[in-house]
Amino acid sequence: MAYLMIWKGLSNLLKNQNEEFKSPGQTEAQKLLTQSMYEKNLKKKEEILLKCLKLSQNNPIDLHYTYNHLIDLYYKQRETRSDALKLCIYYCLKDIELFPKFKKASIEQDLAIKRKLQRLFAHDKAEFKRYEKEIKEYKWNPPQIPSFKRLAIIYEKMGKYEEAISVCEKAIRYGLTDGTKIGFKARIEKIKKKMKN
């Protein structure tokens, strides 16, 4: 019986929440990205992603993820499609150029969520203070940004060592990792050794 009362109380609390606490739902671009993940036909997948690209122009987060899907699409076709590698490089460069805006938007989104949660728990002093501390001590933890690693690898394979090093150095300046044991610093050293040979 007590469980039922708690469940009803929680349901009522959620039903009566202010509009600001309701999820805005997926953007059209996010819906298209999801759709593209399940599309097996590469031409249709490309069409979906290009629509998504148009819809994402004013949303750095959606645009970043769209670029990454396009990068993957074209990289996988580099051996079978004549323009695929060129397009992959193009979208890597676009994503790298976008990074400062993506970071800013991502931080704003993280903090907005924490502030909403803080207000949601305003009645609970301990939770309110916990969120207050999280907001005050917030430090952004960047997700993997694969465009840097992918472009560095492409340039290295093309023998464009200076360009590959430049991409790695930019990633280091932004505080990014490449998800490997060696990281960007060791990748630079590896490329420099190739340059000497």
C-alpha positions in Angstrom: 0.0 0.0 0.0 2.8 2.4 0.9 4.5 1.7 -2.4 1.3 2.5 -4.3 1.0 5.9 -2.4 4.6 6.8 -3.2 4.0 5.8 -6.9 0.9 8.0 -7.0 2.7 10.9 -5.4 5.6 10.7 -7.8 3.2 10.4 -10.8 1.3 13.5 -9.6 4.6 15.4 -9.0 5.7 14.6 -12.6 2.3 15.5 -14.1 2.2 18.8 -12.3 5.7 20.0 -13.1 6.2 23.3 -14.7 6.7 23.3 -18.5 10.4 24.2 -18.0 11.1 20.7 -16.7 9.6 18.9 -19.6 12.0 17.5 -22.2 11.9 19.4 -25.4 12.2 16.1 -27.3 14.4 15.4 -30.2 15.1 18.0 -32.9 14.3 17.1 -36.5 18.0 16.7 -37.1 18.3 14.2 -34.2 15.4 12.2 -35.6 17.1 12.1 -39.0 20.4 11.1 -37.4 18.7 8.2 -35.7 17.0 7.2 -38.9 20.3 7.3 -40.8 21.9 4.9 -38.3 19.4 2.2 -39.4 19.5 2.9 -43.1 21.5 0.2 -45.0 21.3 1.8 -48.4 24.4 4.2 -48.5 22.8 6.6 -51.1 19.6 6.9 -49.0 21.8 7.3 -45.8 23.7 10.1 -47.5 20.4 11.9 -48.5 19.2 11.7 -45.0 22.4 13.1 -43.6 22.5 15.9 -46.1 18.9 16.9 -45.0 20.1 16.7 -41.4 23.0 19.0 -42.3 20.6 21.7 -43.6 18.5 21.4 -40.4 21.6 21.6 -38.1 23.2 24.8 -39.3 22.1 26.8 -36.2 22.7 24.0 -33.7 26.4 23.3 -33.1 25.7 20.1 -31.2 23.5 18.6 -33.9 25.9 19.9 -36.6 28.8 18.2 -34.9 27.1 14.8 -34.8 25.9 15.2 -38.4 29.5 15.9 -39.5 30.6 12.8 -37.6 28.0 10.6 -39.3 29.0 12.0 -42.7 32.7 11.5 -41.9 32.0 7.8 -41.1 29.9 7.4 -44.2 32.5 8.7 -46.6 35.5 7.1 -44.8 33.9 3.6 -45.2 33.5 4.3 -48.9 37.0 5.6 -49.5 38.0 2.5 -51.5 34.8 2.3 -53.6 33.8 5.8 -54.3 36.1 8.3 -56.0 35.0 11.4 -54.1 34.6 9.8 -50.7 38.0 10.6 -49.2 37.8 14.2 -50.4 34.4 14.5 -48.7 35.6 12.8 -45.6 38.5 15.3 -45.3 36.1 18.2 -46.0 33.7 17.2 -43.2 36.6 16.5 -40.8 37.9 20.1 -41.4 34.3 21.5 -40.9 34.0 19.6 -37.6 37.4 20.8 -36.4 36.4 24.4 -37.3 33.1 23.9 -35.4 34.8 22.6 -32.3 34.9 25.9 -30.3 31.1 26.5 -30.9 30.3 22.9 -30.2 32.2 23.1 -26.9 30.4 26.3 -25.9 27.0 24.9 -26.7 27.8 21.6 -25.0 28.8 23.4 -21.8 25.7 25.6 -21.9 23.5 22.5 -22.4 25.2 20.7 -19.4 24.8 23.6 -17.1 21.2 24.3 -18.2 20.3 20.6 -17.3 22.1 21.0 -13.9 20.2 24.2 -13.2 16.9 22.6 -14.0 17.6 19.7 -11.8 18.6 22.1 -9.0 15.3 23.9 -9.3 13.4 20.6 -9.4 15.0 19.7 -6.1 14.6 23.2 -4.5 12.5 21.6 -1.7 15.3 19.3 -0.7 18.2 21.5 0.7 20.8 18.8 0.5 20.1 18.0 -3.2 19.8 21.7 -4.0 23.2 22.4 -2.4 24.7 19.3 -4.2 23.6 20.7 -7.6 24.8 24.2 -6.6 28.2 22.7 -5.9 28.2 20.8 -9.2 27.4 24.0 -11.1 30.1 26.0 -9.2 32.8 23.3 -9.7 31.7 22.3 -13.2 34.5 21.2 -15.5 33.6 20.1 -19.1 34.6 16.6 -20.0 34.7 16.5 -23.8 33.4 13.5 -25.6 35.6 11.8 -28.2 35.9 14.2 -31.2 36.8 11.6 -33.9 37.4 14.2 -36.7 40.8 15.1 -35.3 42.1 11.5 -35.1 40.5 10.5 -38.4 42.0 13.5 -40.3 45.5 13.0 -38.7 45.4 9.4 -39.9 44.3 10.3 -43.4 47.0 12.9 -43.7 49.6 10.6 -42.4 48.6 7.9 -44.9 48.7 10.4 -47.7 52.2 11.4 -46.6 51.0 14.9 -45.5 53.0 14.8 -42.3 53.0 18.5 -41.5 49.2 18.6 -41.9 48.8 15.5 -39.7 51.0 17.1 -37.0 49.1 20.3 -37.2 45.8 18.5 -36.6 47.3 16.7 -33.6 48.7 19.9 -32.1 45.3 21.6 -32.4 43.6 18.7 -30.7 46.2 18.9 -27.8 45.5 22.7 -27.5 41.8 21.9 -27.1 42.6 19.3 -24.4 41.3 16.4 -26.5 42.3 12.8 -26.4 42.1 10.4 -29.3 40.9 7.4 -27.4 44.1 5.4 -28.0 46.9 4.4 -25.6 49.4 6.5 -27.5 47.4 9.7 -27.7 48.0 12.8 -29.9 51.5 13.6 -28.4 52.8 10.1 -29.2 51.1 10.2 -32.6 53.1 13.4 -33.4 56.4 11.7 -32.4 55.5 8.6 -34.5 54.9 10.9 -37.5 58.1 12.8 -36.9 60.0 9.5 -37.0 58.4 8.7 -40.4 59.5 12.2 -41.7 63.1 11.4 -40.8 63.1 8.1 -42.8 
